[in-house]
Amino acid sequence: MRVPWGLSGSAFASRGRAIRCAFGAAVCAWVMVGWFSIGGDARQVRSVAAGVYSAAQATRAQALYKDQCASCHGAAGEGTIGPPVAGDIFLTAWSGRPVAELVDKIQKTMPFNLPGSLSRPQSIDLATYILQVGKFPAGQAELTEAQLAQVTFPARAAASAAAATGGTTALVAPVGNLAELMRAIAFPSANIIFQLQVKDPTDEKPGPAPVPFDYVKWGATIYPGWLAVDQAALAIAESAPLLLTPGRRCQNGRPAPIDRADYKQYVADLVAIGKEAYAASKARKFEAFVEISDKLNTACANCHMVYRDKGGTEGSGATRCQ
């Protein structure tokens, strides 16, 4: 390397060492600052057991919870037609997760029949009431928006999947609960079959694309008539076994009764009706669907009376899946 004009070789070497030391010190300082910053962030994380809300804040949300939440989640958070918001099932579901996620869920998806109607402050207050119901202690200050991401539920050890499902595990873990699965597949498919009691699909033809374009309306025109019936019957026959997936839970958070003989029979009945409907649809036997619709309705009702509607009117059983 060329020595700059005016510097001796030894002076240049000394200057180089000084620059390297200064640079090394700067890097070390940056690393130390970063380390302590990370450590500082970690220390800011607080458990809900550390008194992260005030008693007045939870009390403020009590009437709102009773009005908007109790009918589904229970007066004491025990769960009725909706999952519990206290106890083992709730704490396992929310293990190690920030309270911010609970507040987001409340604000964006609750109440079930009117999602998005709660304000952010109301959602935060409701979360603190849920903490109070769950017997997490109150502190001196209110829980604020700025604190949400740093406040977490206690982490719980994950239970063995095999132990939780009687020694069996699913090839694919269930994503939705039992009610969500039924709404996604069985409900729309069954309605296509029930429609055959009043409307012959023989003459239905593909329609023009809607204007303005709408994917849902357009999709309904692509497979009209008997094609839609074929697919609905197949969906029922093929999806019914998903009701027996290990780990599946009911809407209220209780395990689906997949190990009970009567529940297994209800699922088998649904598969059989789906297969019968599929065969009749492929043969284009319109007249067969009055009887098939009746069988399908009976198969659904038999299971609903025992596991969905138990303890309440249709669809509102407080003791479903028990």
MOTA-V784032 format. One line per field, one symbol per residue. burial: 1 if it has 16 or more other ideal C-beta (glycine too) atoms within 10 Angstrom, else 0. A space follows every 10 residues. Layout:
BEGIN
burial->???
END
This chain:
BEGIN
burial->0000000000 0000000000 0000000000 0000000000 0000000100 1111001101 1001100111 1111001111 1111111011 1001000111 0110011001 1000000100 0111111111 1111010100 0110001101 1110000000 0000100000 0001001110 1100110011 0111010000 1001000000 0000000000 0000010111 0111111011 0111111111 1111111100 0010011011 1011111101 1000010110 0110010011 0011011110 0000001101 10
END
